[in-house]
Amino acid sequence: MKKLLHSILFLMMVGLIVWQLTGCKRTPSPPTEQDAIAVWKNTHAKTQMEDLISLTTTNGQLEEANGIKIYTIYYQVKQRSTVQLGNRPAGTETEYQGNYPFQWTEKGWMGPDKQIYPEH
């Protein structure tokens, strides 16, 4: 009887472990404000025409399209021009709003700059 009880408990534990490993799909942690700042720097720093003063996220939305998870970060940026742009002198500060879509991959979130941002 004792052997049977141990066998049943062992099978239950193995079943729980297998269920945890295969049965539960989880939602990955969304990209962070730091990831959005990294995307901004990767896409704007190459031109070296603007300096980032601040980037704050205003919202975020997780969607699934054709089985692919997409997380869109909505943000507000304040930047300063480092060179004269048109009739705006260097040092002019501008603000704008935008969004960055991140696509979930097996290695983490891929940003619009094609860099992978691992889960936090």
C-alpha positions as CSV (number, residue, x, y, z in Angstrom):
1,M,0.0,0.0,0.0
2,K,2.8,2.4,0.9
3,K,4.5,1.7,-2.5
4,L,1.3,2.4,-4.3
5,L,0.9,5.7,-2.5
6,H,4.5,6.7,-3.4
7,S,3.9,5.8,-7.0
8,I,0.8,7.8,-7.2
9,L,2.5,10.9,-5.6
10,F,5.4,10.5,-8.0
11,L,3.1,10.4,-11.1
12,M,1.2,13.4,-9.8
13,M,4.5,15.4,-9.4
14,V,5.7,14.4,-12.9
15,G,2.3,15.4,-14.3
16,L,2.5,18.8,-12.6
17,I,6.0,19.4,-13.9
18,V,5.0,18.4,-17.5
19,W,1.9,20.6,-17.3
20,Q,3.9,23.6,-16.1
21,L,6.5,23.2,-18.9
22,T,4.1,22.5,-21.8
23,G,0.6,23.6,-20.9
24,C,0.9,27.2,-19.9
25,K,1.5,30.0,-22.4
26,R,2.4,33.2,-20.8
27,T,2.3,36.7,-22.0
28,P,5.8,38.2,-22.2
29,S,6.7,41.3,-20.2
30,P,6.2,44.3,-22.5
31,P,9.1,46.5,-23.7
32,T,10.0,49.3,-21.3
33,E,10.6,53.0,-21.6
34,Q,14.3,52.3,-21.6
35,D,13.8,50.1,-24.7
36,A,12.0,53.0,-26.4
37,I,14.9,55.4,-25.5
38,A,17.4,52.8,-27.0
39,V,15.3,52.7,-30.2
40,W,15.3,56.5,-30.4
41,K,19.0,56.6,-29.9
42,N,19.6,53.9,-32.5
43,T,17.5,55.7,-35.1
44,H,18.4,59.3,-34.4
45,A,21.9,59.3,-33.1
46,K,23.3,58.2,-36.5
47,T,22.4,61.6,-38.0
48,Q,23.7,63.5,-34.9
49,M,21.3,66.3,-35.7
50,E,19.3,66.1,-32.4
51,D,20.0,65.4,-28.8
52,L,17.3,63.6,-26.7
53,I,16.2,65.7,-23.7
54,S,13.5,63.3,-22.6
55,L,11.3,60.4,-23.8
56,T,8.4,59.4,-21.7
57,T,5.9,56.6,-22.5
58,T,2.3,57.7,-22.5
59,N,0.6,54.4,-23.2
60,G,1.2,50.9,-24.5
61,Q,-1.0,48.3,-26.2
62,L,-0.5,44.6,-26.8
63,E,-2.1,43.1,-29.9
64,E,-1.8,39.8,-31.7
65,A,-1.9,39.7,-35.5
66,N,-1.6,36.4,-37.4
67,G,-0.3,34.7,-34.2
68,I,2.4,37.3,-33.7
69,K,2.4,39.5,-30.5
70,I,3.0,43.2,-31.2
71,Y,3.4,45.7,-28.4
72,T,3.1,49.3,-29.4
73,I,4.7,51.9,-27.1
74,Y,3.2,55.4,-27.4
75,Y,5.7,58.1,-26.4
76,Q,6.3,61.8,-26.1
77,V,9.8,63.2,-27.0
78,K,11.5,66.4,-26.2
79,Q,14.7,67.0,-28.3
80,R,17.2,69.7,-29.1
81,S,18.7,70.3,-32.5
82,T,22.5,70.3,-32.6
83,V,22.8,72.0,-36.0
84,Q,20.8,74.6,-37.8
85,L,17.8,72.9,-39.6
86,G,16.2,75.1,-42.1
87,N,15.4,78.4,-40.5
88,R,15.6,76.9,-37.0
89,P,18.9,77.7,-35.2
90,A,21.0,75.1,-33.4
91,G,19.7,74.5,-29.9
92,T,16.0,74.8,-30.8
93,E,13.9,72.4,-28.7
94,T,11.0,70.6,-30.2
95,E,8.4,68.2,-28.8
96,Y,6.4,65.5,-30.7
97,Q,4.5,62.3,-30.1
98,G,4.9,59.0,-31.8
99,N,4.9,55.2,-31.4
100,Y,7.2,52.3,-31.7
101,P,5.9,48.8,-32.6
102,F,7.8,45.9,-31.0
103,Q,7.3,42.4,-32.4
104,W,7.7,39.3,-30.1
105,T,10.4,36.8,-31.2
106,E,11.8,33.8,-29.5
107,K,14.7,35.9,-28.3
108,G,12.7,38.9,-27.0
109,W,11.1,42.0,-28.4
110,M,12.3,43.2,-31.8
111,G,12.1,47.0,-32.1
112,P,11.6,49.0,-35.2
113,D,15.4,49.4,-35.3
114,K,15.7,45.6,-35.8
115,Q,17.4,45.2,-32.4
116,I,16.3,42.6,-29.9
117,Y,15.3,43.8,-26.5
118,P,15.2,40.9,-24.1
119,E,12.5,40.5,-21.5
120,H,13.0,42.4,-18.2
